[in-house]
Amino acid sequence: MTEVATARRSRITPEREAELYEAVLDLLREVGYDAVTMDAVAARTKSSKATLYRQWGGKAELVAKAVRHTKPGGLALGEIDTGSLRGDLHALTMRSDDCEMEQNSALMRGLAMAIHSNPDLLKAFKEHLIEPEMAEFRRVVQRAIDRGEVRADNPAVDYMIHMMIGGFAARTLIDERPPNQAFLLSYIDAVVLPALRA
């Protein structure tokens, strides 16, 4: 039975999967998570609803995987290795241009409320985005510890991802401007790196 399920799931080509994910994100930007339905996704993508459910199980899983798929460089932060923590964090930031950051910021603001009021979406985000991204950040920091850039017992290490997400999210809230490369690069240099190197 597992082999049959796997065969069914593999029918969608990577190109078609990317199209579906883009359509899902467009719908999210247009109407928000609560108003997105599998019927709407099926209509927008000219897919059958049965195919969508067979491939993703439900809306929460589809949305989480769409967001993960469109992250710059996917979750390949661990593949960045410039030889320094600063270089790694700057390289990660440079993977998105300012326009992409603005779109992603708006999308994440819209999803934030839905994530906290929908247990299925929270579970899907933890599984497909939060936990894998935290593991990638841990690998980057571990390399910095191994190189002697960061002390292993520095308490800020446990809050690195909080700092990174906080700067990204707070830019719009506090400054009423979208995050951009210049802001995030200066934030990394002024806040994140001093905390990690303390």
C-alpha positions, 0 to 999 in steps of 0.5 A: 500500500505504501508503494502505491501511495508513493507512486501516486504522490510522485505524479506531480513534476517539480515544475508543476509543484512550483506552480501550485505553490506560487498559486497558493501564495498568491491566494494567501496574499489576496484573501488570507489563510482563512479564506483560502480553500482547497476548492479555490486552489484547485480552481486556480491551478486547474487541479483536482481537489482529490489530487491536492488532498492526496499530495498534501493531505490538507490546506495546512500542509500545502500552505506550510510546504508552499512557504518553505518551497519559496524561501530563498535557497530553501532551507539550505542555510547549512550549505552556506559556509563563507568561513565566518559567522558574519559572512554566513549570515550576510550571505543568507540575507543576500539570498532575497532581494528587497522586493522578495523581503517585502512580499515575504514580510507581508505574507508572514504577517498575514499568516502569523494570526492564522498560525496561532489560531489553527493547530493544524497550521501551527503543527505543519509550520513547526514540522516543515519550517520552524524545526528544520530552520532551527536545525540549520541555524544550529549548524551554522552556529556550531561551525562558528563555535568550532572556529572559535568565533562564539563561546559554546556557553554563550546564552545568546546562542539559544536565541539566535533565530529569535533575534533574526526573526525579531529583526525581520518582523519588527521592522514593519511594526516599529519603523513602518517600513518593510525589511530590506537587505541594508536594514538586516545586514546592519541589524546582524552587525549591530545586534546579532553578532555582538550578542553571539560574540559576547 
